[in-house]
Amino acid sequence: MNRTAPTALLTHPDGELLRGGRPHRVLAGSMHYFRVHPRQWADRLARLAAMGLNTVDTYIAWNFHERRPGEHRFDGWRDVERFADLAARAGLDVVLRPGPYICAEWDNGGLPAWLTDRPGMRLRSSYAPYLDEVSRWFDVLVPRLAGLQAAHGGPVVAVQVENEYGSYGDDHAYVRWVRDALTERGITELCYTADGPTELMLDGGTLPGVLAAATFGSRAAEAARLLRSRRDGEPFVCAEFWNGWFDHWGEKHHTRSPGSAVATLSEILAEGGSVSLYPAHGGTNFGLWAGANHADGTLQPTVTSYDSDAPIAEHGALTDKFHRMREVLLTVTDRPRRPLPAPPALLPARSLPVTPGPDLWTALETASEAVDSPDPLSFGELGLSGGLVLYRAHPVLPHGPVELGVSGLHDRAQVFVDGEPAGVLDRETGTLALDGAGRAVRLDLLVENQGRINYGPLLGQGKGILGAVRIDRRRVHRWTMRPLPLDEWTADHLDRVTASPEPSATPPALPGTPGGAGFATAGFTADGAADTFLAFPGFRKGFVWINGFLLGRYWNVGPQTTLYLPAPLTTAGDNTLTLLELEESGDRVELREHPELGPPQEYVETFD
């Protein structure tokens, strides 16, 4: 018996977007399940619906589901099917963006580190070993997504092919392969590509017969004209309208005024366009999932917050941008005005005294196992995705000034000589002056992966020491390394580390806390679950856990001052904060009632 493929719910037979044969606009908001605690999914989806949106779109982060080869997880925080079901219950259609590459300011653009760390791997191309791994991933993922489609009674109405490929390459055979890999595994709803509205990007990323959408933040009419000149008979779709922007450590906090965002949104709608607000709700880069960009020779690690000045703030608050966009959206939808959800509950502000724990050396030696090698090994060679590696060697330093040099350092190294701080190296400053006394010293380099690059030609670049360490022209050999996978540590592991009773005798400890580096703890009680914001006065750079869950990074270079602590990560009763400070500790942690994301810098994207 012959079987015909189901008809897609979204079609565009004469250049007009139809849903079930009726004229339709996709009014979507981007919200990533992996950036929102699963117990808050329903609340945030309800807020999207209350805004006047009819669709939610989300990326699917491969590395979030397959941390190690062949070990796939779709439970709990990774339950995409539950997320889609909750969206349907909120009255929203779903657009899925499965990549395999997603960018999204997410670590490694969503690609697993175990894949990109393989020597010779060629990403996002027709390179057979890469396609083999994507095939294996899609064999697991896509049948799950196919069952969520509208044709099977689910909420999924569209699926994106790759992601902004025209910003990366022009291997059209690869993009076709991704499209075919989706359809052959059961995707029958509308497929589309998304690229910036320039000739270069559209030439590289679009496919004949596949709807071409655009991603931009301004000049909507110009984008519409370009697309219509190239794709006659297709509806105008803005797959990402950048109504805000993300932040990097050491830079200013980006904002976009409600007036500017509403003006461009109105321009898109005036062109008859469909749109997805990117993001409608940004969420948080919990743990070590924040990615990094790279420009002009400089690494730009993304902050823990992904608030992105979105209409729905990181903690769910409804902003002025939300209300103004809502009024515009409700003019073009036939949906009734929904009641607005209540503001999120917040814990009262308070100051929490810090209890100093083990010094840095004691902690790092207690928390890890040693690996020996003649040369320094990279994170990939150590089987480590993110976190820290402590590299140790015992070179002889000649009398007088010498130069310590590190080639291929990714990303940042704190340097210690005989346990004393000697300086900090990063990718841009790979040498450090030392004074020798004609004897062997204990040389320690504590190297941090600050986020794998998620966009551009350096995508997939490795972490750790990828080259050599030298004293003047002489290489340093015989290394001992201690991998520290911070995001894999359990509450029990943290308890063991922070309970270390005696400081390390060899090497000497750094100055004790407060004022030094190492672990510290603080506690608070809560009557019930509620949100709060953590501040770290006096601390410089490190990581914080709540009840054993790695919340993220903090760093006094800003712009982000507070870290969002969502209610589901707290418990009624006692709660424990654990800090690993890398440089200098303070004497308290503060619970605050408002986010502090930094001094604003107005952002408006252009194509100049």
Backbone torsions as a table, in degrees:
resi	resn	phi	psi	omega
1	MET	NA	131.9	178.9
2	ASN	-79.0	136.2	177.3
3	ARG	-117.2	130.5	177.1
4	THR	-94.9	146.9	179.6
5	ALA	-66.7	143.5	177.8
6	PRO	-59.9	149.5	176.3
7	THR	-79.0	133.5	178.4
8	ALA	-63.1	144.3	178.7
9	LEU	-67.8	-40.9	177.2
10	LEU	-94.4	125.0	177.2
11	THR	-136.2	168.1	177.6
12	HIS	-148.5	64.7	-172.6
13	PRO	-65.5	-31.5	-177.4
14	ASP	-125.4	31.5	178.2
15	GLY	86.7	-1.4	177.8
16	GLU	-112.2	134.1	179.9
17	LEU	-74.5	128.2	-179.8
18	LEU	-121.5	146.5	172.6
19	ARG	-120.7	110.3	-176.0
20	GLY	61.4	32.4	177.8
21	GLY	87.5	-1.8	-179.0
22	ARG	-112.2	145.7	179.1
23	PRO	-55.2	140.4	-170.8
24	HIS	-153.0	147.2	166.8
25	ARG	-117.9	133.4	169.3
26	VAL	-79.7	116.5	175.6
27	LEU	-115.1	89.7	-169.2
28	ALA	-109.0	161.4	170.8
29	GLY	-132.7	136.0	178.3
30	SER	-81.5	131.5	174.6
31	MET	-150.8	123.5	-173.9
32	HIS	-99.3	119.9	-178.8
33	TYR	-55.6	-30.7	-176.8
34	PHE	-78.4	-6.1	178.3
35	ARG	-108.9	3.9	-178.4
36	VAL	-130.2	132.8	179.1
37	HIS	-59.4	136.2	-174.9
38	PRO	-59.6	-26.3	176.9
39	ARG	-76.3	-3.7	175.7
40	GLN	-110.5	-0.6	-178.8
41	TRP	-56.7	-49.6	-175.8
42	ALA	-61.5	-41.9	180.0
43	ASP	-62.3	-46.2	-177.1
44	ARG	-69.4	-37.0	177.0
45	LEU	-64.8	-37.7	176.6
46	ALA	-62.8	-35.4	178.9
47	ARG	-69.3	-37.7	174.7
48	LEU	-60.7	-45.9	-178.8
49	ALA	-64.0	-39.2	179.6
50	ALA	-65.8	-21.0	179.2
51	MET	-74.2	-15.0	-176.7
52	GLY	103.4	8.5	179.0
53	LEU	-83.1	152.4	178.2
54	ASN	-114.5	0.2	-173.8
55	THR	-148.2	146.9	168.8
56	VAL	-118.2	139.4	173.0
57	ASP	-119.7	146.4	179.1
58	THR	-144.0	142.9	166.1
59	TYR	-73.1	164.0	169.1
60	ILE	-122.0	118.8	-174.1
61	ALA	-92.2	107.9	-178.3
62	TRP	-53.5	-47.6	-175.6
63	ASN	-67.9	-18.1	177.3
64	PHE	-74.2	-25.6	-176.7
65	HIS	-101.8	-22.8	-176.6
66	GLU	-132.6	75.7	-178.9
67	ARG	-64.5	-33.9	177.1
68	ARG	-127.5	150.2	-175.7
69	PRO	-54.2	126.3	175.3
70	GLY	81.3	-4.7	179.3
71	GLU	-102.1	92.6	-175.1
72	HIS	-97.8	139.1	177.2
73	ARG	-129.6	133.4	175.9
74	PHE	-135.4	32.4	179.5
75	ASP	-109.8	166.4	173.5
76	GLY	54.2	-121.4	-178.6
77	TRP	-63.4	-19.2	-175.1
78	ARG	-103.3	13.9	-175.4
79	ASP	-83.9	82.5	-177.4
80	VAL	-62.7	-35.8	-179.2
81	GLU	-64.4	-39.2	176.7
82	ARG	-66.1	-40.9	177.9
83	PHE	-58.1	-45.5	179.7
84	ALA	-64.7	-38.4	178.8
85	ASP	-64.3	-41.9	178.0
86	LEU	-64.5	-36.5	176.4
87	ALA	-62.0	-44.4	179.1
88	ALA	-61.9	-40.2	178.7
89	ARG	-63.4	-28.9	177.1
90	ALA	-82.4	-0.4	179.8
91	GLY	82.9	23.4	-176.5
92	LEU	-109.8	138.6	163.6
93	ASP	-72.0	166.7	-178.9
94	VAL	-129.1	132.9	169.8
95	VAL	-111.2	128.0	-179.0
96	LEU	-108.2	142.6	-178.4
97	ARG	-129.1	83.6	-171.2
98	PRO	-84.5	3.7	177.6
99	GLY	75.0	-129.6	20.9
100	PRO	-72.0	-19.9	174.4
101	TYR	-96.3	137.1	-177.4
102	ILE	-124.5	-12.4	-171.7
103	CYS	59.2	-102.8	171.4
104	ALA	61.8	15.9	-176.2
105	GLU	55.7	25.6	-179.2
106	TRP	-100.1	146.1	-176.6
107	ASP	-47.9	122.7	176.5
108	ASN	63.5	20.7	-178.9
109	GLY	59.9	25.0	179.4
110	GLY	88.4	-8.9	179.6
111	LEU	-80.6	139.3	-179.1
112	PRO	-65.6	141.0	178.0
113	ALA	-63.2	-34.5	-179.6
114	TRP	-63.6	-24.7	176.9
115	LEU	-81.0	-51.0	-173.9
116	THR	-73.7	-19.9	177.8
117	ASP	-80.2	-6.3	178.8
118	ARG	-68.9	130.4	178.8
119	PRO	-57.7	133.5	175.9
120	GLY	81.3	1.1	-178.0
121	MET	-64.0	135.6	177.7
122	ARG	-114.2	113.2	-171.9
123	LEU	-89.0	153.5	170.3
124	ARG	50.8	49.0	-178.6
125	SER	-153.6	179.5	180.0
126	SER	-81.4	14.9	177.8
127	TYR	-61.7	120.4	-169.7
128	ALA	-57.3	-45.1	-179.9
129	PRO	-61.4	-32.8	176.3
130	TYR	-68.6	-46.6	-179.8
131	LEU	-62.7	-34.2	178.6
132	ASP	-61.2	-42.3	-179.5
133	GLU	-70.9	-39.3	176.9
134	VAL	-63.0	-39.8	177.9
135	SER	-58.4	-45.8	-179.5
136	ARG	-63.0	-40.5	178.5
137	TRP	-65.8	-47.1	-179.9
138	PHE	-64.8	-31.1	176.0
139	ASP	-58.8	-33.4	179.9
140	VAL	-85.9	-43.8	-171.7
141	LEU	-78.1	-52.6	-165.4
142	VAL	-64.0	-39.1	175.9
143	PRO	-58.0	-32.3	175.3
144	ARG	-64.7	-42.4	-178.8
145	LEU	-70.6	-38.5	-178.4
146	ALA	-59.2	-37.8	180.0
147	GLY	-69.2	-13.9	180.0
148	LEU	-92.2	-0.8	-173.8
149	GLN	-72.4	157.8	179.0
150	ALA	-57.9	-33.7	179.6
151	ALA	-61.0	-21.3	-180.0
152	HIS	-110.7	17.9	178.7
153	GLY	87.1	7.4	-179.6
154	GLY	-95.5	-176.8	-175.9
155	PRO	-93.7	-6.4	-174.0
156	VAL	-77.5	122.0	-176.2
157	VAL	-114.8	-11.1	-178.9
158	ALA	-158.9	152.9	-179.4
159	VAL	-137.5	131.1	-179.4
160	GLN	-84.9	142.6	176.1
161	VAL	-95.3	115.5	-177.0
162	GLU	53.2	-153.5	-177.5
163	ASN	-158.7	113.3	177.4
164	GLU	45.6	46.6	-175.2
165	TYR	-64.0	-30.6	-179.2
166	GLY	-65.2	-13.3	173.6
167	SER	-83.4	-6.5	-173.8
168	TYR	-119.2	-48.0	-173.4
169	GLY	-155.8	-173.3	-178.9
170	ASP	-137.4	30.1	178.1
171	ASP	-83.1	84.3	-175.8
172	HIS	-65.6	-28.1	176.5
173	ALA	-62.7	-35.7	177.7
174	TYR	-67.3	-45.5	-179.5
175	VAL	-62.9	-40.7	175.8
176	ARG	-62.1	-38.9	179.5
177	TRP	-60.8	-43.5	178.7
178	VAL	-62.8	-44.8	177.8
179	ARG	-57.9	-47.1	-178.9
180	ASP	-66.4	-36.3	179.0
181	ALA	-62.8	-33.4	177.1
182	LEU	-72.9	-48.7	-175.5
183	THR	-70.1	-36.4	179.9
184	GLU	-66.8	-22.1	179.7
185	ARG	-98.9	9.0	169.7
186	GLY	117.1	2.2	178.1
187	ILE	-77.8	119.0	-179.2
188	THR	-120.8	-11.1	177.6
189	GLU	-76.3	177.5	-176.8
190	LEU	-55.5	128.1	171.6
191	CYS	-105.1	146.2	-179.6
192	TYR	-149.8	159.2	170.7
193	THR	-109.4	160.3	179.4
194	ALA	-137.4	125.9	-178.9
195	ASP	-146.9	160.1	173.3
196	GLY	-61.7	148.5	-175.6
197	PRO	-83.4	64.1	172.4
198	THR	-129.4	156.8	178.2
199	GLU	-56.3	-45.6	-177.3
200	LEU	-58.1	-49.1	-175.1
201	MET	-71.6	-41.4	179.4
202	LEU	-68.3	-34.5	176.3
203	ASP	-61.9	-38.5	-175.0
204	GLY	-82.0	-30.9	-167.1
205	GLY	-109.8	-9.7	-175.0
206	THR	-95.0	161.0	179.1
207	LEU	-130.6	140.3	173.2
208	PRO	-58.7	136.6	177.4
209	GLY	82.2	-0.8	177.5
210	VAL	-118.2	127.8	-178.5
211	LEU	-52.5	129.8	178.6
212	ALA	-100.5	116.6	175.3
213	ALA	-106.3	166.7	-177.1
214	ALA	-122.1	155.1	174.6
215	THR	-123.2	128.5	-177.2
216	PHE	-167.3	173.9	177.9
217	GLY	-122.3	-10.8	-178.7
218	SER	-156.4	178.8	176.7
219	ARG	55.3	52.4	-176.7
220	ALA	-63.8	-42.0	-178.9
221	ALA	-63.5	-36.9	178.3
222	GLU	-65.8	-42.1	177.4
223	ALA	-63.5	-41.1	179.7
224	ALA	-62.9	-41.4	179.6
225	ARG	-62.8	-43.4	-179.1
226	LEU	-63.5	-46.5	-179.8
227	LEU	-62.7	-43.0	-178.3
228	ARG	-68.0	-30.0	178.5
229	SER	-71.7	-24.1	-177.1
230	ARG	-103.5	-25.9	-172.9
231	ARG	-128.9	64.6	-179.5
232	ASP	-59.6	134.4	178.4
233	GLY	89.2	8.9	177.0
234	GLU	-114.4	145.8	176.3
235	PRO	-72.0	155.9	178.1
236	PHE	-83.4	120.2	-178.8
237	VAL	-131.0	124.0	171.7
238	CYS	-97.2	104.5	-175.8
239	ALA	-74.5	-23.2	172.7
240	GLU	-144.1	115.8	169.7
241	PHE	-103.9	110.7	-174.2
242	TRP	-79.0	88.2	-179.5
243	ASN	-84.3	-4.2	174.3
244	GLY	-151.6	-165.6	-179.3
245	TRP	-155.3	155.9	-178.3
246	PHE	-87.9	172.7	-174.6
247	ASP	-122.2	153.5	172.2
248	HIS	-112.9	150.0	173.8
249	TRP	-60.5	136.8	176.6
250	GLY	85.0	1.2	176.9
251	GLU	-115.5	-176.1	179.1
252	LYS	-85.4	160.4	176.2
253	HIS	-77.7	123.7	-178.9
254	HIS	-83.8	135.1	173.4
255	THR	-133.3	162.3	171.5
256	ARG	-136.9	127.4	-174.1
257	SER	-63.1	147.2	175.8
258	PRO	-56.0	-38.4	-179.6
259	GLY	-61.8	-43.4	179.0
260	SER	-64.9	-45.1	-178.7
261	ALA	-65.2	-42.7	-179.0
262	VAL	-66.1	-36.2	-179.6
263	ALA	-62.4	-44.2	179.9
264	THR	-71.8	-38.1	175.5
265	LEU	-59.0	-43.2	178.9
266	SER	-64.0	-35.4	178.5
267	GLU	-66.0	-41.2	177.4
268	ILE	-61.3	-46.4	-178.3
269	LEU	-67.8	-35.0	178.1
270	ALA	-65.1	-26.6	176.3
271	GLU	-81.9	4.7	-178.5
272	GLY	77.7	17.9	-171.5
273	GLY	-84.9	156.4	164.2
274	SER	-92.2	158.2	-171.0
275	VAL	-151.8	149.5	167.8
276	SER	-125.6	122.0	178.3
277	LEU	-73.0	123.2	-179.0
278	TYR	-118.2	110.6	-15.2
279	PRO	-93.5	161.9	167.7
280	ALA	-80.4	-37.4	173.3
281	HIS	-140.8	117.2	-172.7
282	GLY	-80.7	-47.0	-178.4
283	GLY	84.9	-148.8	-168.4
284	THR	-138.5	141.8	171.7
285	ASN	-87.6	76.0	-178.0
286	PHE	-63.5	160.4	175.7
287	GLY	60.8	-128.9	-179.7
288	LEU	-114.6	27.9	-172.4
289	TRP	-85.7	-8.7	178.0
290	ALA	-65.1	135.9	177.8
291	GLY	-89.0	-159.7	-179.9
292	ALA	-154.2	151.7	171.5
293	ASN	-108.2	173.9	-178.2
294	HIS	-146.3	121.7	-178.5
295	ALA	-146.6	135.8	176.1
296	ASP	54.1	40.2	176.9
297	GLY	78.4	7.1	-175.0
298	THR	-118.6	132.1	172.6
299	LEU	-77.1	137.3	-179.7
300	GLN	-123.4	85.7	-179.5
301	PRO	-70.2	137.9	-178.4
302	THR	-81.4	144.3	-176.9
303	VAL	-73.1	172.5	-178.9
304	THR	-68.4	-38.9	178.8
305	SER	-73.7	141.6	169.7
306	TYR	-119.6	31.6	178.7
307	ASP	-52.3	-45.4	172.4
308	SER	58.9	21.9	-178.7
309	ASP	54.4	38.6	-178.0
310	ALA	-76.5	161.8	178.2
311	PRO	-59.1	-37.0	174.7
312	ILE	-104.1	113.6	-172.2
313	ALA	-66.2	169.2	-175.9
314	GLU	-52.8	-36.7	-178.4
315	HIS	-98.2	12.7	174.2
316	GLY	94.5	-3.6	179.4
317	ALA	-63.4	144.9	179.1
318	LEU	-93.3	116.1	-172.7
319	THR	-88.7	172.4	173.9
320	ASP	-59.3	-36.2	177.1
321	LYS	-61.1	-40.4	176.4
322	PHE	-56.4	-52.7	-174.4
323	HIS	-65.1	-39.2	-178.8
324	ARG	-72.4	-38.9	175.7
325	MET	-66.9	-37.0	179.4
326	ARG	-57.5	-43.5	-179.1
327	GLU	-63.4	-37.6	178.0
328	VAL	-68.5	-45.4	-177.5
329	LEU	-64.0	-37.6	-177.7
330	LEU	-68.7	-14.9	177.4
331	THR	-77.9	-16.2	-176.8
332	VAL	-118.7	9.6	179.0
333	THR	-120.9	151.6	177.6
334	ASP	-95.1	13.0	-179.2
335	ARG	-80.1	145.0	176.7
336	PRO	-69.3	153.8	177.0
337	ARG	-68.3	120.7	-178.2
338	ARG	-91.1	149.8	176.3
339	PRO	-65.3	149.9	-177.8
340	LEU	-84.9	136.0	176.9
341	PRO	-63.9	155.8	179.2
342	ALA	-69.7	154.0	176.3
343	PRO	-61.8	152.7	178.6
344	PRO	-67.6	145.4	176.5
345	ALA	-76.3	143.9	-176.9
346	LEU	-127.0	143.4	172.1
347	LEU	-70.5	148.8	176.5
348	PRO	-67.0	149.1	178.8
349	ALA	-66.0	144.4	175.5
350	ARG	-164.4	163.5	178.1
351	SER	-107.4	132.9	-176.2
352	LEU	-113.5	118.1	176.5
353	PRO	-65.7	145.1	-177.3
354	VAL	-99.3	136.6	173.4
355	THR	-100.7	115.8	-179.9
356	PRO	-62.7	142.6	176.7
357	GLY	-113.4	-156.2	-179.3
358	PRO	-60.8	147.2	175.7
359	ASP	-67.0	170.3	-172.4
360	LEU	-57.9	-46.5	-175.7
361	TRP	-66.2	-44.9	178.4
362	THR	-58.3	-44.1	-177.4
363	ALA	-64.2	-47.4	-175.4
364	LEU	-67.3	-36.5	179.3
365	GLU	-72.6	-34.0	178.7
366	THR	-72.1	-34.1	-170.5
367	ALA	-85.1	-5.2	-170.5
368	SER	-145.6	168.6	175.9
369	GLU	-114.3	146.2	-174.5
370	ALA	-82.1	144.4	173.7
371	VAL	-127.5	127.4	-178.0
372	ASP	-102.7	145.3	178.5
373	SER	-159.9	148.3	175.5
374	PRO	-60.8	-33.5	-178.9
375	ASP	-123.7	157.1	177.6
376	PRO	-63.7	137.2	-179.8
377	LEU	-99.4	147.4	178.6
378	SER	-77.3	170.3	174.7
379	PHE	-56.4	-44.4	-178.4
380	GLY	-61.5	-41.3	179.5
381	GLU	-67.7	-24.3	177.4
382	LEU	-90.6	0.1	-179.2
383	GLY	71.7	27.9	-174.8
384	LEU	-113.0	132.2	177.4
385	SER	-86.8	-53.2	-177.3
386	GLY	-143.3	179.2	179.8
387	GLY	106.3	-135.9	-174.3
388	LEU	-130.8	154.4	166.5
389	VAL	-133.3	130.0	174.2
390	LEU	-95.4	113.5	177.8
391	TYR	-98.3	133.5	-178.2
392	ARG	-136.8	134.3	174.0
393	ALA	-144.6	172.4	-176.7
394	HIS	-131.1	65.7	-179.4
395	PRO	-76.6	156.3	171.5
396	VAL	-86.3	128.5	175.1
397	LEU	-99.1	120.9	177.6
398	PRO	-60.6	164.1	176.6
399	HIS	-61.0	136.9	174.1
400	GLY	93.2	-171.1	-177.7
401	PRO	-70.0	136.2	175.3
402	VAL	-134.9	164.0	-180.0
403	GLU	-112.1	124.1	170.6
404	LEU	-89.6	126.6	179.1
405	GLY	-127.5	141.2	177.8
406	VAL	-129.1	121.1	176.2
407	SER	-101.2	143.9	179.6
408	GLY	67.8	37.4	178.8
409	LEU	-84.0	122.9	179.4
410	HIS	-136.1	96.4	21.3
411	ASP	-131.0	-33.8	-170.7
412	ARG	-144.5	134.9	-179.2
413	ALA	-128.8	126.3	167.7
414	GLN	-88.4	127.6	-174.1
415	VAL	-105.6	133.0	178.0
416	PHE	-130.0	140.5	174.4
417	VAL	-120.2	118.8	-175.7
418	ASP	51.7	40.3	174.7
419	GLY	83.8	-5.3	-179.3
420	GLU	-102.4	139.1	179.5
421	PRO	-60.1	132.3	179.4
422	ALA	-116.0	-12.6	179.8
423	GLY	146.6	-179.4	-179.3
424	VAL	-126.8	133.4	175.1
425	LEU	-113.4	144.9	170.2
426	ASP	-134.4	-172.7	-175.2
427	ARG	-61.7	-26.2	-174.8
428	GLU	-95.5	-17.5	179.7
429	THR	-129.7	86.9	-171.2
430	GLY	-93.0	13.5	178.9
431	THR	-132.6	154.2	-178.3
432	LEU	-147.5	134.6	179.5
433	ALA	-82.7	130.9	177.3
434	LEU	-125.9	160.7	174.6
435	ASP	-111.6	124.1	-179.6
436	GLY	-101.1	158.8	179.0
437	ALA	-127.7	21.7	177.9
438	GLY	72.1	27.5	-179.3
439	ARG	-142.6	167.5	177.2
440	ALA	-74.4	142.4	176.3
441	VAL	-124.8	161.7	171.6
442	ARG	-93.2	112.9	-178.4
443	LEU	-101.1	120.7	178.3
444	ASP	-118.4	133.8	172.5
445	LEU	-123.8	112.8	176.6
446	LEU	-94.1	105.6	-171.1
447	VAL	-102.5	129.8	-179.7
448	GLU	-110.2	131.0	166.1
449	ASN	-81.6	113.1	-175.3
450	GLN	-92.6	12.2	-179.2
451	GLY	122.4	128.6	179.7
452	ARG	-76.4	142.4	-176.2
453	ILE	-60.8	132.9	-174.4
454	ASN	-110.6	-1.2	-174.8
455	TYR	-152.8	141.0	172.5
456	GLY	98.5	-173.9	-172.4
457	PRO	-69.6	-16.1	179.3
458	LEU	-93.2	10.9	175.4
459	LEU	-51.6	135.3	176.3
460	GLY	87.0	2.2	-178.8
461	GLN	-62.8	143.1	-176.1
462	GLY	-74.9	174.6	-177.6
463	LYS	-128.3	159.6	-178.6
464	GLY	99.4	-152.1	174.7
465	ILE	-96.9	107.4	-176.8
466	LEU	-93.4	-10.0	-179.7
467	GLY	-118.6	-123.5	-175.2
468	ALA	-131.8	158.8	171.5
469	VAL	-110.2	135.0	-177.6
470	ARG	-135.3	152.6	168.1
471	ILE	-108.9	112.8	-167.0
472	ASP	52.0	-121.2	-178.0
473	ARG	-95.2	-3.4	-174.3
474	ARG	-92.9	128.7	178.0
475	ARG	-71.4	150.7	176.7
476	VAL	-102.1	127.2	180.0
477	HIS	-117.7	178.0	176.4
478	ARG	62.9	79.1	-176.9
479	TRP	-108.2	147.0	168.0
480	THR	-116.6	129.9	-176.8
481	MET	-121.8	144.2	176.6
482	ARG	-124.0	102.5	177.9
483	PRO	-72.0	139.7	-177.4
484	LEU	-129.5	86.6	-179.6
485	PRO	-79.5	80.3	-169.5
486	LEU	-56.4	-36.6	-175.5
487	ASP	-78.4	-4.1	177.3
488	GLU	-103.9	-3.7	-179.8
489	TRP	-71.1	136.9	178.4
490	THR	-92.8	170.5	176.4
491	ALA	-60.8	-39.2	178.4
492	ASP	-63.6	-41.1	178.9
493	HIS	-62.3	-44.3	178.5
494	LEU	-62.3	-39.7	178.9
495	ASP	-61.5	-41.6	-180.0
496	ARG	-65.4	-41.8	-178.0
497	VAL	-67.2	-47.2	-175.7
498	THR	-74.6	-12.8	178.2
499	ALA	-92.1	4.7	-179.8
500	SER	-55.2	119.0	-170.2
501	PRO	-78.8	-32.3	-173.4
502	GLU	-117.2	137.1	174.4
503	PRO	-66.4	153.1	-179.1
504	SER	-67.4	128.8	179.4
505	ALA	-79.5	-31.5	178.8
506	THR	-138.2	114.9	5.1
507	PRO	-80.9	169.3	178.4
508	PRO	-60.4	149.2	179.3
509	ALA	-76.0	153.6	167.3
510	LEU	-68.6	167.7	176.8
511	PRO	-53.1	137.7	-174.5
512	GLY	-67.0	155.7	177.8
513	THR	-78.8	151.5	-6.3
514	PRO	-70.2	151.8	-178.5
515	GLY	108.4	-13.6	-179.9
516	GLY	-123.3	-169.8	-177.5
517	ALA	-102.4	150.3	178.1
518	GLY	145.7	-164.8	-179.8
519	PHE	-87.8	153.1	173.0
520	ALA	-151.4	156.8	178.9
521	THR	-132.0	156.4	174.0
522	ALA	-148.9	154.2	-178.3
523	GLY	-135.2	157.9	173.7
524	PHE	-151.5	157.3	176.1
525	THR	-109.0	151.0	178.7
526	ALA	-136.0	139.6	177.5
527	ASP	-72.3	-30.4	179.5
528	GLY	-164.3	177.2	-177.4
529	ALA	-68.8	131.6	176.2
530	ALA	-160.1	155.1	178.7
531	ASP	-75.6	158.8	170.2
532	THR	-157.0	174.5	178.5
533	PHE	-128.9	130.2	-178.0
534	LEU	-95.6	134.8	173.3
535	ALA	-124.0	152.9	-170.4
536	PHE	-130.0	62.1	-178.7
537	PRO	-61.1	132.5	179.8
538	GLY	89.7	-19.4	175.9
539	PHE	-85.6	155.2	-176.9
540	ARG	-109.2	-57.9	-172.8
541	LYS	-154.8	129.4	178.6
542	GLY	175.9	-156.0	-173.3
543	PHE	-134.3	149.1	-179.1
544	VAL	-133.3	135.7	175.7
545	TRP	-110.8	146.6	171.2
546	ILE	-119.5	116.2	-179.9
547	ASN	51.2	38.4	176.6
548	GLY	89.6	-3.9	178.6
549	PHE	-99.2	127.4	-179.6
550	LEU	-73.9	108.2	-177.8
551	LEU	-72.7	-42.8	179.4
552	GLY	155.8	-167.1	179.6
553	ARG	-92.7	149.3	163.4
554	TYR	-125.4	156.1	-178.0
555	TRP	-162.4	128.5	-173.9
556	ASN	-75.6	-0.5	173.8
557	VAL	-74.0	-12.1	178.3
558	GLY	70.2	-170.2	8.1
559	PRO	-77.3	-19.6	-175.4
560	GLN	-73.6	126.4	179.0
561	THR	-102.4	-39.0	-179.0
562	THR	-110.5	149.7	173.6
563	LEU	-108.4	134.3	179.1
564	TYR	-73.4	128.3	175.3
565	LEU	-114.3	103.1	-175.8
566	PRO	-72.2	149.5	-176.3
567	ALA	-52.8	-41.6	-176.4
568	PRO	-63.1	-15.6	179.4
569	LEU	-89.3	-5.2	174.7
570	THR	-101.5	163.9	178.2
571	THR	-127.2	154.0	171.9
572	ALA	-68.4	121.7	-175.0
573	GLY	112.6	-140.6	-173.7
574	ASP	-82.9	139.3	176.4
575	ASN	-131.2	142.5	-176.5
576	THR	-120.7	127.0	171.4
577	LEU	-100.1	132.5	176.9
578	THR	-121.3	127.9	-178.6
579	LEU	-116.7	137.8	167.2
580	LEU	-112.0	103.1	-178.7
581	GLU	-95.1	130.5	-175.4
582	LEU	-93.3	-16.1	-172.6
583	GLU	-130.2	-60.4	-175.1
584	GLU	-152.4	127.7	-174.9
585	SER	-94.7	151.2	170.4
586	GLY	-95.9	-170.9	-177.7
587	ASP	-112.2	3.4	-179.5
588	ARG	-158.4	157.3	168.3
589	VAL	-117.9	144.1	-177.8
590	GLU	-116.0	138.8	166.9
591	LEU	-93.3	125.1	-178.5
592	ARG	-121.0	159.5	-174.0
593	GLU	-97.6	-2.5	-178.4
594	HIS	-139.2	146.1	175.1
595	PRO	-71.7	146.3	174.6
596	GLU	-128.4	97.6	-173.3
597	LEU	-102.4	-0.1	172.6
598	GLY	115.8	165.9	177.7
599	PRO	-64.1	135.5	-173.0
600	PRO	-76.2	151.9	171.3
601	GLN	-135.6	113.9	-176.5
602	GLU	-60.3	131.8	179.7
603	TYR	-120.3	127.5	169.6
604	VAL	-136.6	118.3	-177.6
605	GLU	-74.8	139.9	173.9
606	THR	-135.6	175.8	177.7
607	PHE	-115.5	26.5	177.9
608	ASP	-66.8	NA	NA
